[in-house]
């Protein structure tokens, strides 16, 4: 049974004097992959940030079956570039609680990073840094994952791998992903389209 995990009613988001979203009602289920689409400036990233920063504390958000842990990957990749890949993963595991070393090795192999674990992150290409940031989020024990344009910097092969991972992870977690467009191999459960302050769900 896929129950409602998080919902908001009459949500209005204003940035300066501009209303990004007006009187929006949204419900998210415990499992699934939600694509968030819209033009630049429509409010896609703002919605994710509101969920990350406010859903656990604001009365505008309701968790019918209890609050869950939320993790977020935005445009800031959120790791220490002077540390190696292994040191970064160990550090974030220490903050988050232990994660599966088997899953870590699986992701390292999928993203072809297993031979670079002791290299400092600052030596990595943009695409490799993106893969490290994705790994950091996927290895957390959060039940809600928020991605803001996770395909940025990834080549075709890595993009296909990410789609495969997200298709798998959505079976046990709620994933929201801001996207320019939906990759053909990504199987989204729901699409949210933001247009001129209005939200359309399909």
N, C-alpha and C positions, 0 to 999 in steps of 0.2 A: 504494500500500500504506500503510495507516494503522497504524503501529507503536506499541507502548506507549512513551510518553514518560516517564512518572513513575509510581512505584508505592511503596506502603508496606504492610508486613505486621505485624500485631499492634500497631497504633498505639493507644495509650491516652493520652487527654488528660484531665488533672485540673486543676481550678480550685479552690484551697483544699482542702477535704475532699470535694468533689463530683467524681465521674467524669463528664465530659462525653461522652467516647467510650471504649468498652472493646474492646480487642483487634480493631481494625478493619483489614480488608484492602481496599485500594483500588488500582485501576489506571486511569490516564488516558492517552488516546491523543494522538497528535501533532496531530490536527485534530478539531474538534468543539466543541459547546456543551453544557456540563454545568450543569443547573439544580440548585441545592442548596436543598432545602425543609425546613421543620420549624417547630415552634412557637417562640415567643420563648423564648430561653434554652436551646434544644436543643443549641446548639453550632455553628451554621452559620457565624457570623462567626469563631468561634474556629478552626474548621478552615481557613478561608481565611488567617487570620493565621499559623497554623502553617506552611502551605505557603509563604507569602511570607517569613517570617523564618527558617525552619529547613530548608526542602527542599534548599537549596544547600549546607548545612553539616552537617546532622545525619545520623548513620548510620541513622536510622529511615526515611529516604527514599532511593530508588534511581532513578537516571537510566540506564536500560539502554543508551541510545545517546548518552550525553554530556549534561552539564548545559546548560540553556538559560536565557536571560534571562527574568526574571519581573517583571511590573509589577502594581501593586495600587491600586484605588480604594476606600477605605473611607468612613466617615462624615465624616472630615476630608477636605475637598476638595483640599487640597494645592497652593494657588497663593498668589500675593502680591496681596492685595486693593488695595494702593496703586498697583500697576502696571496698565497697560492690558492688554487682551487680547493685543494684538500683542507687547508686551514679555514677558508671561508665556510665550507660545508660543515666542518666540525664546530665552528663558532656558532653558526645559526642553529645547529642541532642542540647545542648546550643551552641556548635561549629558549628553544621551542619544546624541549624534551626530546628524548632519543627517537630517531627515526630508523627505519629498516635499512640496514647496511646492504642487504640483498637488493632492495629497491634502488638504492644509491648506485650500486654497481650496474644494475640494469639500465638506468638512465644514462650513466656515463658511457656505456657501450652504445646505446641507441644514438646518442649525440656525438659519438666518436671523440670523446674527451678523456678516455681512460689513460692515455699516454701523456696527458698534459696536467695531471693532478698536482704536480709539485711546481708547476710554472706560475709565476706571479700573474695575476689577472690583467695587469696593465700591458702585458705582452700579447694579449689575445686580440683577435679581430673583433669588429663590432658584432658580427654574427655569433661568434663564440661567447662574447660577453652576454648576449641575449640568452643563449642557451644555459649559461650558468645561472642567470637570474630566474629563468623558468624552472630550473632544477630546485633552486632554493625554495620557491613557492610550492612546488609539487611535493617536496619532501617534508613540508610542515604537516602538523597533525590537524590543520584547520579543516572544517567541514564545509566552509564556504570559501571559494577562491574567486577573486576578482582580477581579471586581466585587462589592461588597457593596451590594445594593439600588440598582442604577443608575437605576431608574425614579423614585426619590424626587424630588419637586418638579416632575416633568415633566407638561405638559398632554397631552391625548389625541393631538394631532398630533405632538408631539415624541416621545411614547412609541412611536408607530407608526414614526417615522423611526429611533429607536434599535433597534427590533426588526429593521428592514430592514438596518441596518448590521451588527448582530450576526449575522444570517443570512448575510451576505456574508463577514464576517471569519472565521467558523468554518470556512470552506473552506480556510484556510491557517494557522490558529492554534488553540491550545487555549484555550478561554474557560470559566471557571467563574464562575457568577453566583448569588449568594444572592438568592432571590426569595420574596416572600410567596405569590405564585401565578404561574403561567406565563401571560403574555399570549397570547391566541388566535393572534396573528400571529407569535409567536416559535417557531421550529422547533428544538427541543432534540434533541440526539443522545442524551443520557442524563439520567436524573433520579436524584438522590441524595436520599433522604428520611431525616432523622435523627429518631429517636423513642426517647426514654428511654435514651440511650447506645448505641443500636443503629443501624446504617446499612443501608438497603435500597436496592438499585440496580435500576433498571428502564430 
